[in-house]
Amino acid sequence: MQAPTFVDVLDARNRIRQYLPKTPLIRYDALGEIISAEVYVKHENHLPTNAFKIRGGINLVSRLSDEEKRRGVISASTGNHAQSIAYASRLFGTKATIVMPANANPLKVEATKRLGANVIQYGKDFDEAREFAEKIAVEQDIRYVHSANEPYLVAGVATLSLEIFEDLPDVEAIFLPVGGGSMASGAGIVADSINPKALVIGVQSSAAPAAYLSWKEKRLVSDKMGTFAEGLATRVGFELTQQILREHLDDFILVSDEEIKKAILLLIEKTHNLVEAAGAAPLAALIKSRDRFKGKKVAVVTSGANITPAQLKNVLAEA
């Protein structure tokens, strides 16, 4: 797999802007007071599927050949990637099959079906669902769309970081959640092309640290996956995104699920936005490392808003 270039990101932006609005980057002084920094939030939770993944889905599916569209596509996801592929498939006239874990977020399952995808629920976690989807793709000879090992997906989601630099050229650090790693990979490519001094910092739950360990050890690592944050819940590192992260990521921070829950509550209180667990992880990491970023100009990416009432009730109860 060839990693996308900055030119690929610019090309993706020209393609995506026909279908998606630019998301807001808003400064919140209430968060800044907590961190003693200038804190901006990039609201990917305001996109049509309430999550950033749709950028990559549109960039990839729009480029499929007529034959690939005729046969359809299949993918695996815990939810946001599922909606991305379903949305883009409906937009460009192809059928989509999505394999989701048996315990997947019910709101994300429902939303994926509503977008017209055929949803199969299989396996106890994302990686079992992924392996099943790969098997079906081979058996039925249809286009399999990996949630991370796809250059067009990485280039597509990298457009959110391009927007950050357009709105805030002198940003000093960007915090992004890492599950498969497409968002942080794209951010690294953009940052090193526009402002190499800006730090790109990945964030993952300590209850599912496979991507972090893969980056740290410079090899693909498999590890536990016990986090409630489905957007961060990967059991293994992925080849393409890890290749890019090793070259472009400046730092990687692990946060606990408890720290993520506190960040969800803070985002509700201070920004009046509902954010799912993966989307709150960057703020949790910034708070954890606030001494290091005191006085800095920092952006955190709220990757999605697809939190269930049950999850929210749990967060409020524990808080």
N, C-alpha and C positions, 0 to 999 in steps of 0.2 A: 504493500500500500504506500502510495506517495502522499506525504503530508501536504496539506494545502498551503499556498503561499498567501502573502498579503494581497497580491493581485486577484487571487481566487476569492478573497473576502470582499474586495471591491466589486467584483463581478456578481457575487451573491447579493450584495446590498442592492445593486441595480435591479436584480431580478425580484427580490423580496419586497422592495418598497412599493411595488404595484399592488400588493395584496395585504400588507400589514402597516399599521401606523408606527411611527417612532414612539418609543415608550419614554415617559418622563424620568428625568433625573432631578430629584428634589432635595434641597438642603433642609435638614431638620435640626434646629438649634436645641430642641429638647434632648435629642440623642447626643449632640455635641457636648452638652453640659455633662453628661455621664462620662464621656470618653475624654473630655478636655481636648477636643479636636473639632475640626470642621467636617461634619459627617453628611454625606449625600447617599440617598437610596435610589437605586436604579429599579424602577417598577416593572419588571417583566410579568408580574402578576396582573397587569392591566391588558395583556394580549388576549385575543379571542378565546383561546383555550385556557387562559389564566396561567400560562407557563411559557418559558422561553423556548422549549423544544420545537415549537411550531415553525420557528425560523429555519431550522435545519430540514424539517419535513418538506416545506415548500421548495427549498433550494434543491433537494434531492429528487422528489417525485416529479417536479416540473421538467426534469432532464431525462426521464425514462424514455426509452424508445417506444414506438407504437406497439411493437410486439410484446415488450415487457408490460405495458399498460393493459394489453389484451389479456395476458395471463394473470395479472394481478401481483400483489406483493404480500409478503408475510413478515411479521416482526414479533418481538417479545418485549414486554414492558411491564413495569409496576404501575404505570398510569399516564404520565405526562408525554412520554415518547409515543405511547399508544394513541393518544388524542392527536398528536402532531401528524402521525402517518395517516390516521383516519381522516383528519381534516384535509390534508393535502391530496389524499386519494380521491376524496369527493370533489375537490376543487378541479382536479385534472382528469377526472373521468376514468379511474381505475378502481378495481375492487381491492379491499384490504382485509387480511385476516391477522388478528392480533392474539398472541398467546399471553395470558396474564396469570400470575400465581393464583392459587385457589383462595388465598386470603387477601387478595388485592383490595385496595381502597374502593369501596362500593360506589362512591361518587364518580371515581375515575372510570370504573367499568361501565357504569350507566352512561356517562358522557361519551365514551368511545363507541358504544352501541348506537347512541343517538346520532353520531356523525356518520353512521352507515357501515361501520366495520363489523365483520363477523368475529366475535370474541370467543375464544376457547380458554377456559380457566383450567390450568394444569400446574401441578407441582407445588412444593411448599415455599419456594422463593423464586426470585428473578432468574437465577442461573438454571434451575430445573426447567422453568418455562422457556428460557432461551434455548436450551439444548433440544427441547421438544420441537420448537419452531424450526430450528435448523434441520431436524430430521424430516419434518413435513416438506420443507423447501426442496430438499433433495428428492424425496419421493414424488412430489407433484411438479417438479421442474418449474418453480416459480421464483421470482426475485426475492431473496432474503435481505432484509434491511437490518443490519446490526445497529444497536443503539449508540455505539461509540466508534467502531472500526469502519467508518464511512467518511472519506474526505469531504464530501459535499455537506454532510451534517455538521462537521466541525466548522467549515467555512461559513455555513449559514448561521450558526449560533454565535460565531465570532462577530457578527454584525452588531450585536448588543454592545460589545466593547468598543467598537468603532464609534458608536453613538456616544458613549461615555467620553471619549477623547474629543469628539466634536463639541460637546457641551462643556467639558471641563478639561481643557488641554493640559493644565498644570496639576492634575490629580497626582498624588504621590504614592497611593497604594489602592489596589482594587482587591476586595475579598470576594471569593466566589465558591459556591458549593461544589463538591466533587463526588459524583457517583461513578458513572462511566468515565467522566473526565472531558467530555467534548467542550463544555463551556470554558473551563480553565485553560484547555489547550488553545482554543481560539483566542482567548484573551492574551495569552503569551505571545502568539504570532503578531497580534495587532500592536501590543505594547512595544515589542522589540523593533517594530517597524516605524512607530510614530514617536514614542518617548521611552527609550530604554531605561531611563532613570526611574520610571514608575514601577513599583513593585507589584507583581501579580502573585496573590496568595490563595492557595487552595485550602478548602476546609472539608473535613469529613468527620463523621461520628467515630468516637473511640470504640463503639460497639460494633463497628463494621469498617475496619481499617485497611482493607486489602489494597485500595488504590494508594493510600499513604505509604504502606510498606513496600509496594512495588516501586514507587518513586524513590523512596529512601534507599532501598537495596539495589536499585537499578536492574531489576529483573521482575518478571511477572510472578506475583505472590498470591496464594490463596489463603484466606483466613476466615475467622468467625463472621457471622452476620446477624447480630442481635438487636440492631437499632429499630426504633419505631418510625424513623424517618425513611420512608420507602424510597425517596429520591436519592438517598445516600447508600442504599442497601445493596451493594455488590459484594460478591464473595471472592472475586478474582480481579486482578488488574487486566486491562485490555491493551493489545499490542500498539495500535496506532496512537491512541491518546497518551499512553505512557512514553512512547518515543518522543512525542512533542513536549510533554511535561518535563522530561529530563533535560531538554534543551532550553526551555523557555520559562519554567516556573521558578519563582524566586524563593518561595517558602511554602510549607504545608503544615497546617495546624489541625490537631485533633481536639474535638470538644465532646463533652459528655452529653447524653440525651437530656440530662437535667439542665445543663446550660442552654441547650437548644430550647427547651420548654420556657425557660425564663426569657429568652430572646423573643419568642412568639408573643408572650404577654407584653413585653416592652414595645413591640411593633404595634400591637393593638392600642396600647395606651398613648404612645408618642406620635404615631403616624396615622392612626385610625384605619389601618389596613389589616385584613386577615391574610396571614401568610402560613403556608405549610411548613413542616419541620425543616426540610432541606433549604427552603427559602430563608429561614431564620438563622441557619447555621453560620453564615458569614458575620452577622451581628454578634453572635455568641463568641466567635473567634476574636473579633475586634475588641470586645469587652475583656476577654481573657488576656489580650496582649496590649491593653490600653496604655501602659507605661511606655511602651516602645513607640507608640504612635501619637503621643501627646503633642498637640500643636500642629499636627499634620493635616493635610487635605485628603480625605479618605472616602472612597465609594464602596458601598456594600450592595450586592445584587440580590434582590428578593426574587428568586427563580420561579416561584409559583405560589398560587393561593388555594390549591385544592386540598384543604384540610376538612376532614369530616366532622360533623357535630360531636361524635363520640370522642374523637381525638381532642377537639377543642374543650370539651367538658373535662377530660382528663387533665389537660394542661391547666385549666382554671382551678380545678380541685387541688392539684399539687402545689400550685402557686400560692 
